[in-house]
Amino acid sequence: MTDKRKLRAAARAARDMFVARPHPPIRVDARFVALLSPGLTVASYQPIGSEADPAPLEQAAVAAGCALALPHVVDRATPLRFLRWTPGKPLTTGPFGLRQPGSEETAIVPDIVLTPLVAFDRFLNRIGQGAGHYDRAFNALPVARRIGVAWSVQMLDAIPADPWDMPLEAIATEKEWITV
């Protein structure tokens, strides 16, 4: 199966079935903690539906003295921005049902970007929602570390990579920390 729409549908179905049962949270691996230091900014996200919840990674980042940011989306075509966020601070509902900071919050450049995934493989290729927001953000932030967050059931044997697809540097699941 190489059609990304079909791969998305299969991965979403597996993800939905997985979260319908009790499951452990995303693991905070020592290799993730080693990336953190006071003053860094970690961009995270608020999960939608059955997306993996990055909260354990956010908590580790805050404990290490990092600032947090969340993506802010205006529409399908406008580039993704990351806005400063403090856990517990109210969020607004943006396009696609995203929970995001209000547009008046400060835009910041993240050092680490935690990225929601629809599917991934062990080669650190990813499939997102299909709008290209994260690929464009990664292109604009070439120095930021790109870390995917997903449930282990979302892993596929191989994902066809298009020229514009930006590979990840690691993937955190409830079972393991994956690097090449």
LUMKELUM-309974 format. One line per 2 residues: number of its first residue (from 1); their letters; for each residue x, y, z of C-alpha. Coordinates in steps of 0.5 Angstrom, whole numbers, plus 2048, in hexadecimal, padded with zeros to 3 digits. Layout:
<nodes>
NUM = a = X Y Z; ...
</nodes>
This chain:
<nodes>
1 = mt = 800 800 800; 803 806 7FE
3 = dk = 7FD 80B 7FD; 7FE 810 803
5 = rk = 7F7 811 804; 7F6 809 805
7 = lr = 7FC 809 809; 7F9 80F 80D
9 = aa = 7F2 80B 80E; 7F5 805 810
11 = ar = 7FA 808 815; 7F4 80C 818
13 = aa = 7F0 806 819; 7F5 803 81D
15 = rd = 7F6 809 821; 7EF 809 822
17 = mf = 7EE 802 824; 7F5 803 829
19 = va = 7F2 809 82D; 7EB 805 82E
21 = rp = 7EF 801 833; 7F3 802 839
23 = hp = 7FA 804 837; 800 807 83A
25 = pi = 802 80E 839; 808 810 834
27 = rv = 80F 80E 837; 814 814 839
29 = da = 81A 811 837; 821 813 83A
31 = rf = 823 815 833; 81E 81A 833
33 = va = 81F 81D 839; 827 81D 837
35 = ll = 824 822 832; 821 827 837
37 = sp = 824 82D 83A; 822 833 83E
39 = gl = 820 838 839; 81F 834 833
41 = tv = 818 834 830; 814 82E 82E
43 = as = 80E 82E 82A; 809 829 82B
45 = yq = 801 828 829; 7FA 827 82C
47 = pi = 7F8 820 82A; 7F2 820 826
49 = gs = 7EE 819 826; 7F2 813 826
51 = ea = 7F9 817 825; 7FE 815 82A
53 = dp = 7FF 81A 830; 805 81D 831
55 = ap = 804 81F 838; 809 81B 83B
57 = le = 80E 81E 837; 80C 825 838
59 = qa = 80C 824 840; 814 821 83F
61 = av = 815 828 83B; 812 82C 840
63 = aa = 816 828 846; 81C 82A 842
65 = gc = 81B 831 841; 819 831 83A
67 = al = 813 836 838; 80D 833 834
69 = al = 80A 835 82D; 804 833 82A
71 = ph = 803 833 822; 7FE 838 820
73 = vv = 7FA 837 819; 7F6 83D 815
75 = dr = 7F4 838 80F; 7F7 833 80B
77 = at = 7FC 838 807; 7FE 83C 80C
79 = pl = 805 83A 80F; 805 837 816
81 = rf = 807 83B 81C; 809 839 823
83 = lr = 806 83D 828; 809 83D 830
85 = wt = 804 839 834; 804 838 83C
87 = pg = 800 831 83E; 7FA 833 840
89 = kp = 7F9 839 83C; 7F2 83A 839
91 = lt = 7F3 838 831; 7EE 83A 82B
93 = tg = 7EB 835 826; 7EF 836 81F
95 = pf = 7EE 833 819; 7ED 82B 818
97 = gl = 7EB 82B 81F; 7F2 82D 822
99 = rq = 7F3 830 829; 7F8 835 829
101 = pg = 7FA 83C 82C; 7F6 842 82A
103 = se = 7FA 846 824; 7FC 84B 829
105 = et = 801 847 82D; 808 848 82B
107 = ai = 80B 844 825; 812 840 827
109 = vp = 816 83C 823; 817 835 826
111 = di = 81D 831 827; 819 82A 827
113 = vl = 813 829 824; 80E 823 826
115 = tp = 80A 821 820; 804 81D 820
117 = lv = 804 817 81B; 7FF 813 817
119 = af = 804 80E 815; 80B 80D 816
121 = dr = 811 808 814; 817 806 817
123 = fl = 81B 80A 812; 818 810 815
125 = nr = 813 812 810; 80C 814 812
127 = ig = 806 816 80F; 802 81C 812
129 = qg = 7FB 81E 811; 7FD 820 809
131 = ag = 7FC 828 80A; 804 828 80A
133 = hy = 804 82D 810; 80A 829 814
135 = dr = 80E 828 80D; 80E 82F 80C
137 = af = 80F 831 813; 815 82C 813
139 = na = 818 82F 80D; 817 836 810
141 = lp = 81B 833 816; 821 82F 814
143 = va = 824 82F 81B; 81E 82D 81F
145 = rr = 81E 826 821; 818 822 81E
147 = ig = 815 81D 823; 80F 819 821
149 = va = 80A 817 826; 805 811 824
151 = ws = 803 80A 827; 807 804 825
153 = vq = 801 801 821; 802 807 81C
155 = ml = 808 804 81A; 808 802 812
157 = da = 80E 7FE 80F; 810 803 80A
159 = ip = 80D 80A 808; 80E 80D 801
161 = ad = 812 813 802; 810 819 7FE
163 = pw = 816 81E 7FC; 813 823 801
165 = dm = 812 81F 807; 816 820 80C
167 = pl = 819 81A 810; 819 81A 818
169 = ea = 81F 819 81D; 81B 815 821
171 = ia = 814 812 823; 811 811 82A
173 = te = 80C 80C 82B; 809 809 831
175 = ke = 80E 803 830; 814 806 82E
177 = wi = 819 80C 82B; 81A 80A 824
179 = tv = 820 80D 820; 824 80B 81A
</nodes>
